[in-house]
Each structure stands twice: as structure tokens, then as C-alpha cells.
Amino acid sequence: MICSCNALPICSSSSPARRPFLPHKYDVSTTGTSSTSFPTKPILRKLENILNDIPGTIKKTTIKLLDSFVDSAFDFIDQPLLPSQRNFGPVEELKEAVHLAEVEGKIPDDFPEGVYVRNGPNPLFGGHKTAVSVFGKSSNTWIEGEGMIHALYFNKGTQNSVHNWKVRYKNKYMESETFKNEVERATPAFLPAVEGDSLAVFSALLLNLLRFGTADKYISNTNVFEHGGRFFATAENHAPHEIDISTLETIGKWDLDGNWKRPFTSHPKKVPSTGELVMFGVSAVKPYYQVGVISADGEKIVHNVDIKINRCTLCHDIGITERYNIILDFPLTIDINRLVNGGPLIRYDEKGYARIGVMPRYGDADSLKWFYVEPCTAFHVINCFEDGDEVVVMVCKARGSIIPGPESGLNKLDWFSRGFKHINSVDETSQDRDSQEGAFFARVYEWRLNIQSREAKGKYLTGTDFSMDFPFINEKFTGTRNQYGYTQLVDSEASSISGMAKYGGLAKLHFQGRKAEVSPSEGEAAHRQEVIKVEYHKFPKDTFCTGATFVPKCGGVEEDDGWIITYAHNERTNISQVLIVDAKNFCRDPIAKICLPTRVPYGFHGAFFPQ
């Protein structure tokens, strides 16, 4: 599991949940790079005009008729989970926060007070669904599902002049408009609109738009970030939703007073020197990719620009340096023309072009400098920084894409299982790029982009002991040269068995401590290169983590003064815990294990917000 670019960003994320018309910008005939025409534009325009011309009462009747059609023509079928996939299943929402008393070890006295949160999918109605109709089948993907925030609150109490930790756990759904809509109906209402037969997916998109004014649900299931003293949950397909961090109540959508009417990345980057927030949003219709800069107080957008690329690249992350924004344009794309002509809505083209853009913080499309690299996926940026004339970009890089899944007719479990296979050879240049074996195996990779010569050089920084993803750093060093980074370790065997990513440990990356190893460079034959020193913190067998993040020590001097905190689940005991690992003594056992009152499903990204 890597990201949550899960629902199609077609219409404005500020649309109300039941707005029964097609947005004017939804022009299928101009969405994508396919040269084959399809007569959808006149049909949709005519349908839109009809709906806009009829009175509100008739619109309501029309929606009821469409609802009746969906209820009668579509069957929602549960997607069963294998025994090895049980902890991907949803849990019930707790009504109140639970005080926790069972702690193995000791929470450090200098650990900061605050809240540790992790976001992730928690599908309504028991799990993911497949919709079956005369149009074919369309299915929820593994990255979909309503967002649920899991929070651990750390507060210090005083008893007999001794400071004691008081820890509480709470979980809560993200209550978006679409969430409330389905809860009110007490049944699935939105048709799966990402994966499946082309006609079924297109029909789902159209029917969702007509009934709800949006192509897919507002799920906010991927990440949580803070800006301007406010807290937001995100997913790639819509605007962030603000939450009350003390109660986890959903406050509402954040569209910056209507000035950002498009999707919003799950990984905005805060500029340490200015406090501004750099973000972007991709859309299946032009403009495909816009970059925005939000003021430090979160009140306004100070820069907003269309970078004018000619395809919708399904991008999950952005990088920054002190002066630049770093844009990834890789060949994982959304193309509605491809869909209506019988192809998949989302496709990774292993033979397509890939490039990295370097853009001044407040630049425009003309100021972008593009650097072409070999086709790959890099869903997560570790960090970027400037080094003389070079911009250094560090990512977790894989040969293939875990999104969207196999082509129609292929066995899904087999396809994912082969993708998670371990790579035994460091030299990937000898591998067949069309092979699915080990396609998801991600390694830490560094590009050096020379602004003057326009040359791009790349190399792997880690070997093939482990696949790594979900990286994080001490965020004080975002955009500047950092000495340390951290990742979650993929358990390739367990992931291959279950067909789902499982993370069996953590890694500490020493970017300034290197050793020699044979490794291929960007577009060249393998030759000797330096590989960084890596420390490993492995969990017991059948224990896996999600949402790991770095917690800096108050008053810390060195970059790694702090702790790694993560949610972990033991599949043998079915017990979930929060683990605290000393970042300076990384390989040692966790200094604290906090037992949780309920199972916590595997999810996506975590964050710690000090009080």
C-alpha cells in the first residue's frame, strides 16, 4: 500500500454531495492524450442542459428515478478477505476516548505532550464492494474506503510531585458529505468508479455525477497535516477536510474561501524558512496539474499556477528545496478518453516517458526545467535539497506500479503476489521490464539534477535486502540537506502471500555514511557506486506497522534527537499497539509498547502534533 490517489478527481471538490448536474469543465472529449474520438461531449452537454433547464422538483424526481435504477440494476457484492488480509478489514468507531493503562516499558519523561494520529481506509458496510450490472463489474480498490483517524493523546499529570503519563486512544470516521449521505441511506450508494470493466467504470462515473454531483466519495483517508494552527485530513481526489484535533470531529472542507476548487495532494510541504505551504492538485480534465502556495497563516493562496502538462499524471507527492518546487511527472496516468474507448481509466505505462520538473517557488510553466529519467514509480519523496548547481531528489523508487492493479481478466491475488516478490539481484538492468516479478520492490534512489548543464544523474542508495516505502524525516530539515531519513520495511514474503503490502520493520538511513556496492545508475550499465549505511529495526514475526513518523525531542540539538512512533499489529495475537523507538538507539527494542483497546487496521500515513 502506498498512497491514496484513489478516487477520480473529475469535478470540483467543492461541489455539494447531491448537486445533480454535470460540471461545465467535465469535457470528456478533451481529457487525456488518446487520439481516438468518442462522442461523449455532445451527450454530456445535452444531458447537462436538460438537467439545468428543469425545475428543482423535477430534478429531485429525476434523482429518485436514477436511485431506483441503480437499486434495481446494480448488485453490491462483498469483496472477501483472505485470512492473511484480516487486519485490512474495518473496525467499529468508538464512542468515547479510552484511557490506556497497559504500557510495557516506559514513556520517556522528555517525550512531548501531544497527539499521534494515523489515517487510513475503514470502508462502510463491512468492507470493499464490487458492483455488478448489465454494464459489467466495477470494484473498490484497496486504497479506497472511508477515512478513519486513529489518535493517541499524550498528557502529563502530577501526583505526589511525580509526573505521570496519561494516555488516551480514540478513533473516528471522517464525516464528509458523501459519508453522511451513505450513512443516512444505510446502504452503499456510490458506484465503484476506478477499477473494472471500462463500460461499468464509465457508467459509474456518469451515474455518480448525475446523482451526487461528484464522481466518487470524499474519503479523506490518506494523511493528516497541520497548517496555520488548524488540522486537515486529506486524500488526492478532493479538498482537505478540517478536523478538531482534540475530538476528531469533522469541521468541513477547506477550499481557501473558494479559491482552490480542485483536488489537493496528501503530501503538502511546509517551507521551514517562511512557514508557507506548497501543494498541488491533479485533475482528469485540464488543467491537469496546478501548483499552489498557501500563506503561513493558512488564510490565502499567494501563488497558483497551471504548469501546463499534457496528461493527467497520478502524482501523490511533491518535493521542495529552499528555492524550488520539485514536480514528478511519471507515466501513471488517468485518461477518460482511454476509458471510453475500452481501456483502463488508470494505467501505468512502463514504456512511457518520465521526467522531474524544477520550478522556482513562485514560478510558472515557462520557468519549469524538465529532466527526463527512466520510467518508474516514486510515490513518496524522502527529501530534496540544493547542492551547488544541483538539485538533489531522494525518493523510494520502484520499477512498476501497485496502482491501479491488474488488467481485466487477470488473477488479482496472483498479480499482486508476483509484484511483491523479493528482488535477489542488485542489477535490475538485466530484468525484463515487462515482467511482474518484483515490480513493486522499492529502493531508496537519488537523482542529481544539474540546473546549469541540464544533466540528470541517478543511483540507488540502498541495496536489495529490503523493499522500503513510506519514508519520513525530521521535518525541520524539509528542503535542506539532511543526514538521516527513515522508512517502513516491506516484508516481501508476507506481502506476496497476502497480495497486500505489509511492513515488518523500520529503517534508519545514514545519508552521510556510505559503503561500496555494485548498483546500476540511471540508464547505464551497472558499476561500482556507494550505498548508504542503513540500520534496521525489525519487528517480531507476524507483526506489522503503519503510520510511522518522527517525533523530535523538545530542545533536541542533533537531527536524530527524538523517537520513531508507529502503530503495530500482531497477527498471531490480534493485538494492536503503539511502539516508541529511540531514534539514536534504533536497533534496540522499543522503549515503550502501549496496548490499544481495539484492533487498528493497517492504514496509511501518521503524524505527531505537539501540544
C-alpha positions, 0 to 999 in steps of 0.5 A: 500500500502506498498512497491514496490517489484513489478516487477520480478527481473529475469535478470540483471538490467543492461541489455539494454531495447531491448537486445533480448536474454535470460540471461545465469543465467535465469535457470528456472529449478533451481529457487525456492524450488518446487520439481516438474520438468518442462522442461523449461531449455532445451527450454530456452537454445535452444531458447537462442542459436538460438537467439545468433547464428543469425545475428543482422538483423535477430534478429531485424526481429525476434523482429518485428515478436514477436511485431506483435504477441503480437499486434495481440494476446494480448488485453490491457484492462483498469483496472477501478477505483472505485470512492473511488480509484480516487486519485490512478489514474495518473496525467499529468507531468508538464512542468515547476516548479510552484511557490506556493503562497497559504500557510495557516499558516506559514513556520517556519523561522528555517525550512531548505532550501531544497527539499521534494520529494515523489515517487510513481506509475503514470502508462502510458496510463491512468492507470493499464492494464490487458492483455488478450490472448489465454494464459489467463489474466495477470494484473498490480498490484497496486504497479506497474506503472511508477515512478513519483517524486513529489518535493517541493523546499524550498528557502529563499529570502530577501526583505526589510531585511525580509526573505521570503519563496519561494516555488516551486512544480514540478513533473516528470516521471522517464525516464528509458529505458523501459519508453522511449521505451513505450513512443516512441511506444505510446502504452503499450508494456510490458506484465503484468508479476506478477499477473494472470493466471500462463500460461499468467504470464509465457508467459509474462515473456518469451515474455518480455525477448525475446523482451526487454531483461528484464522481466518487466519495470524499474519503479523506483517508490518506494523511493528516497535516497541520497548517496555520494552527488548524488540522486537515485530513486529506486524500488526492481526489478532493479538498482537505477536510478540517478536523478538531484535533482534540475530538476528531470531529469533522469541521468541513472542507477547506477550499481557501474561501473558494479559491482552490476548487480542485483536488489537493495532494496528501503530501503538502510541504511546509517551507521551514524558512517562511512557514508557507505551504506548497501543494498541488492538485491533479485533475482528469480534465485540464488543467491537469496539474496546478501548483499552489502556495498557501500563506503561513497563516493558512488564510490565502493562496499567494501563488497558483499556477497551471504548469501546463502538462499534457496528461493527467499524471497520478502524482501523490507527492511533491518535493521542495528545496529552499528555492524550488518546487520539485514536480514528478511527472511519471507515466501513471496516468488517468485518461477518460478518453482511454476509458471510453474507448475500452481501456483502463481509466488508470494505467501505468505505462512502463514504456512511457516517458518520465521526467522531474520538473524544477520550478522556482517557488513562485514560478510558472510553466515557462520557468519549469526545467524538465529532466527526463529519467527512466520510467518508474514509480516514486510515490513518496519523496524522502527529501530534496535539497540544493547542492551547488548547481544541483538539485538533489531528489531522494525518493523510494523508487520502484520499477512498476506500479501497485496502482491501479492493479491488474488488467481485466481478466487477470488473477488479482491475488496472483498479480499482486503476489508476483509484484511483491516478490523479493528482488535477489539481484542488485542489477535490475538492468538485466530484468525484463521490464515487462515482467511482474516479478518484483515490480513493486520492490522499492529502493531508496534512489537519488537523482542529481539534477544539474540546473546549469548543464541540464544533466540528470544523474541517478543511483540507488542508495540502498541495496536489495535486502529490503523493499522500503516505502513510506519514508519520513524525516525530521521535518525541520530539515524539509528542503535542506540537506539532511543526514538521516531519513527513515522508512517502513520495511516491506516484508516481501514474503508476507506481502506476496502471500497476502497480495497486500503490502505489509511492513515488518520493520523500520529503517534508519538511513545514514545519508552521510555514511556510505559503503561500496556496492555494485548498483546500476545508475540511471540508464547505464550499465551497472558499476561500482557506486556507494550505498548508504549505511542503513540500520534496521529495526525489525519487528517480531514475526507476524507483526506489522506497522503503519503510520510511522513518523518522527517525533523530535525531542523538545530542545533536541540539538542533533537531527536524530534527537527524538523517537520513531512512533508507529502503530503495530499489529500482531497477527498471531495475537490480534493485538494492536499497539503503539511502539516508541523507538529511540531514534539514536538507539534504533536497533534496540527494542522499543522503549515503550509498547502501549496496548490499544483497546481495539484492533487498528487496521493497517492504514496509511500515513501518521503524524505527531502534533505537539501540544 
